Amino acid sequence: MKETIIYSFKGLYRDDFRVKGYEFGSGGKSVCILGSMRGNEYQQIYSCSLLVKKLKKLEVEGKIKDGHTLMVIPCCNPYSVNIKKRFWSIDNTDINRMFPGYDKGETTQRIAAGIFENIKDYKYGIQFASFYMPGHFVPQIRMMKTGNEKVELAKKFGLPFVVLHNPRPFDTATLNYNWQIWETDAFSIYTSSTEKIDKISARQGVNAILTFLAKEGIIEYQGFAGFSSKVVESDKFISIRANAAGILDPMVKAGDNVMQGQVLAYIIDPYTAEIIQTITATTDAVVAFEYDSPMAYKNTALFKLIPGGW
Amino acid sequence: MSELIENIEDVVRFPLPVDEEFVIKRHRIEPSGENIGKRICIVTGIHGDELEGQYVCYEIARRIRRDSLSLKGIVDIYPAMNPFGIDSITRGIPAFDLDMNRIFPGNFDGDMNEFTASMIVKELEGADLVIDIHASNIFLTEIPQIRINEKSEKELVPIAKKANMDLIWVHGASTVLESTLAYSLNSRGTNTLVVEMGVGMRITPDYGEQLADGIISIMSELGIWEGEVPKTKEAIVAYDADGDDVCYLNAPCSGIYMKEKEHGAIVRSGESVGKIIDPLSGDVLADIKAPENGMIFTVREYPVVEEGSLMGRILREKVLNGES
């Protein structure tokens, strides 16, 4: 294992800003795995740390095949993580809206450019990603439909779902989109949480990556083979929204099978505890996403359902 | 004799979780009578930390009331498109950490922010002109200017020239900017100008007066105003779709930026415009010099910089000479 500094600059009153990478194996640039890009992505850092530990062991055991270099970057934004701020410390910009970056531009553009310059030539790119809303996901691989996405490859992770979505204008400045445009096979991996560490789903995510690497002939590894992934277009998700605002009392969790008509949650009046909305499943489905803030705003997508069952 | 009809009405209103309603309001001013003419919309407060437009909203209403017989169309004023943001000194939408100007045209069936964005677009679509007033951010101060996406240059530059601004900056198209209110409206055929002036969290009354003069001038041009029209200035027009008219001053290191030039200053290549200092060591970390001849039109107000922070923008001399 070789530790490298991917990007750095000198702070005024803080320690230097550093993006650190861990390199394994030797030869061509095979796979790059990124963790947190935002300050609240603790699960994403943790998942990468488990991966670093596993790859270190595999390297010592000689199980990384010749001709393959792997890079793991657990955190692209220690400055924000350390002050518990989601976006960039000074100007609140999002590094994952700055790709491919600009090395003569503003700070987060430079960080994005510095990182991208180091990772754009890998054959495979995998990012532990997070959703902008607070909640839990059923583990899944997400890919943007740029014309370069390879669905069959995504299935090799063995996660329950492969989700495809059409890029929106702001997606064109994300890492995943730009990786694809630069002809890296790019995948976003969603484990179940962001701001809380979920050890089981982090291990599931790490196992999925190692399984993928083994199937692609990059490492020797025998883990849990995983699922035969179901491919779903994101616009086929059924959003179950609140039509009232109040305290959310959920009855099901991400990953649960639910039946049509089953109660998914109640919205309760915050002052009288009266039920003001009963939220039910519109079809038999798997709960792919569960909103987990105690306060529900009107129109909030409380659940996202994938029709069918496990 | 014509009298004004004024109404303050809701654009959106819906309940929040705990004993409060979310509401965006519109102040409509129109003349009495059946033939109400064209409609101009004055919009501001999409970014909650940008307050320059607050004074303009007030000033336009004041001027119309002062000369009420001159109004020949509808003036709709929306001072707070992001009321949560203004209330909490937050640029984006608090609780959601979203930049409101990246979610247009919104989605009627989406969450409360997407729904709100869709209602705003529905509300403004079809107006004869929308003016969306911004105020840079808390870091930079800008000379009064209008920014126009090159895709809308043909329709908007002639209108913008009437707006009494110092600069019209026609910039290149960017996919990311397709999520802005202005792009959404312009792509639907509703002419929308974006004004940038001053600095975040502050109001510069002179700029407010300048823009108010410009808005009255545009209203006159549209036939909405038949009263006295202030004399307006001719803006410098930078046709900068290829990004060749403006040079950027980005900090080469972290430190405290001490500016030496105000915006509007004409500078020569190599002339000092500021310094980055280190208060801990007492050292000058960098002398910042103008890379080319031109006019400074953006200046950093917030002194703390880190490597890459924008300290200023210079409009190249060729643009000042009309060679854009």
Contacts between the chains, C-beta under 8 A, distances in Angstrom:
chain1	res1	chain2	res2	distance
A	9	B	253	7.8
A	9	B	254	6.8
A	9	B	306	6.9
A	9	B	307	4.0
A	9	B	308	7.7
A	10	B	253	6.4
A	10	B	254	5.8
A	10	B	307	7.1
A	11	B	254	5.7
A	11	B	306	7.1
A	12	B	254	4.3
A	12	B	255	5.6
A	12	B	256	7.4
A	12	B	278	7.2
A	12	B	280	8.0
A	12	B	304	7.1
A	12	B	306	6.9
A	13	B	280	7.3
A	17	B	306	7.9
A	86	B	97	5.8
A	87	B	97	7.1
A	90	B	304	6.9
A	90	B	306	6.4
A	90	B	309	7.6
A	91	B	137	7.6
A	91	B	139	6.6
A	91	B	309	8.0
A	92	B	91	6.7
A	92	B	92	7.3
A	97	B	176	7.3
A	104	B	248	7.5
A	104	B	250	6.3
A	105	B	248	7.8
A	105	B	250	6.7
A	105	B	308	6.4
A	106	B	250	6.7
A	106	B	308	4.9
A	106	B	309	6.4
A	106	B	310	5.5
A	107	B	306	5.3
A	107	B	307	6.3
A	107	B	308	3.8
A	107	B	309	5.9
A	108	B	308	7.8
A	109	B	308	6.8
A	110	B	307	6.8
A	110	B	308	4.3
A	132	B	96	7.8
A	132	B	97	7.4
A	132	B	98	7.4
A	168	B	179	7.4
A	169	B	175	5.1
A	169	B	176	5.8
A	169	B	177	7.7
A	169	B	178	4.0
A	169	B	179	4.7
A	170	B	102	5.6
A	170	B	176	5.8
A	170	B	179	5.7
A	172	B	175	4.5
A	172	B	176	6.5
A	173	B	175	7.9
A	173	B	176	5.3
A	241	B	109	7.9
A	241	B	111	7.6
A	244	B	15	7.3
A	245	B	14	7.6
A	245	B	15	4.8
A	245	B	16	5.5
A	245	B	17	4.5
A	246	B	17	5.4
A	246	B	18	7.9
A	247	B	17	7.0
A	270	B	17	6.2
A	270	B	18	4.9
A	270	B	19	7.5
A	271	B	18	7.9
A	271	B	19	7.0
A	295	B	17	4.4
A	295	B	18	7.6
A	296	B	17	6.4
A	297	B	16	6.9
A	297	B	17	6.4
A	297	B	95	7.9
A	297	B	111	7.1
A	297	B	112	5.0
A	298	B	14	5.0
A	298	B	15	6.1
A	298	B	16	7.8
A	298	B	112	5.6
A	299	B	14	7.8
A	299	B	110	6.8
A	299	B	111	5.0
A	299	B	112	4.8
A	299	B	114	7.9
A	299	B	115	5.3
A	300	B	111	5.4
A	300	B	112	7.0
A	301	B	111	6.2
